[in-house]
Amino acid sequence: MTADSPLSGRLDDDDYPAYTMGRAAEMIGASPAFLRALGEARLITPLRSEGGHRRYSRYQLRIAARARELVDQGTPVEAACRIVILEDQLEEAQRLNAEYRAAAAKDAGTP
């Protein structure tokens, strides 16, 4: 396999839906029902294979694993999903803020 082959790009892509429901559940130490509950709560939306089977990406598994941590601590699934969504939004806002500050500092000529 070469570095520029289509497969190498998929293997590096956090959003590529590479994992079946069973494998995804096994990886995060949860049940398939837990993953379905996250889908019903709209925390993650798995892609579907041509046969209609759910497929999960590494990014989705990280989100699901965080929700599982909260649920294991006694947080209801719906609340855990909301917390994870808010954490994700906060992280994105902080990243954008840092970018804007860096751009403003560059425009002002400060290091």
C-alpha positions in Angstrom: 0.0 0.0 0.0 1.4 3.4 -0.9 1.0 6.6 1.1 -1.2 8.1 -1.6 -3.6 5.1 -2.0 -7.3 5.7 -1.3 -7.1 3.2 1.6 -4.4 5.0 3.5 -6.5 8.2 3.5 -9.4 6.3 5.0 -7.3 4.7 7.7 -6.1 8.1 8.8 -9.6 9.7 8.6 -11.2 10.1 12.0 -14.6 10.5 10.3 -14.4 7.3 8.2 -17.1 4.9 9.4 -14.9 1.9 9.8 -16.5 0.1 12.8 -19.5 -2.1 12.9 -21.9 -1.7 15.9 -20.6 -4.8 17.6 -17.0 -3.9 17.2 -17.7 -0.3 18.3 -19.6 -1.4 21.4 -16.8 -3.8 22.3 -14.2 -1.0 21.8 -15.9 1.3 24.3 -17.0 -1.4 26.7 -20.7 -0.8 26.1 -23.6 -2.7 24.6 -25.1 -2.2 21.2 -28.2 -0.9 23.0 -26.1 1.8 24.5 -24.9 2.9 21.1 -28.5 2.9 19.8 -29.6 5.0 22.8 -26.9 7.6 21.9 -28.3 7.6 18.3 -31.8 8.1 19.6 -30.6 11.0 21.8 -28.9 12.4 18.6 -25.4 12.5 20.1 -24.0 10.4 17.3 -25.5 9.5 14.0 -23.8 6.4 12.5 -23.6 6.0 8.8 -25.2 3.0 7.2 -23.6 0.4 5.0 -25.3 -0.6 1.8 -26.9 -3.4 3.7 -28.3 -0.9 6.3 -25.8 -1.8 9.1 -24.6 1.0 11.4 -21.0 2.0 11.0 -19.1 4.2 13.4 -16.0 6.4 13.1 -13.2 6.9 15.5 -14.5 10.4 16.3 -17.9 9.0 17.1 -16.4 6.3 19.3 -14.5 9.0 21.3 -17.8 10.9 21.9 -19.6 7.6 22.8 -16.8 6.7 25.2 -17.1 10.1 27.0 -20.9 9.6 27.3 -20.3 6.2 28.7 -17.9 7.6 31.3 -20.7 10.0 32.4 -23.3 7.3 32.5 -21.0 5.0 34.5 -20.8 7.9 37.0 -24.6 7.9 37.4 -25.6 10.5 34.8 -28.8 9.7 32.9 -28.1 9.0 29.2 -30.0 12.1 27.9 -28.1 14.4 30.3 -24.8 12.7 29.5 -25.4 13.4 25.8 -26.2 17.0 26.5 -23.1 17.4 28.5 -20.9 15.9 25.8 -22.5 18.2 23.2 -21.9 21.3 25.3 -18.3 20.2 26.0 -17.7 19.8 22.3 -19.2 23.2 21.5 -17.1 24.8 24.2 -13.9 23.2 22.9 -14.7 24.5 19.4 -15.5 28.0 20.6 -12.2 28.1 22.5 -10.3 26.9 19.4 -11.9 29.6 17.3 -11.3 32.2 20.0 -7.6 31.3 20.1 -7.4 31.5 16.2 -9.1 35.0 16.3 -6.8 36.2 19.0 -3.7 35.0 17.1 -4.9 36.7 13.9 -5.6 39.9 15.8 -2.2 39.8 17.4 -0.6 39.2 14.0 -2.5 42.1 12.5 -1.6 44.4 15.4 2.1 43.4 14.9 2.5 41.9 18.4 4.2 38.6 18.9 
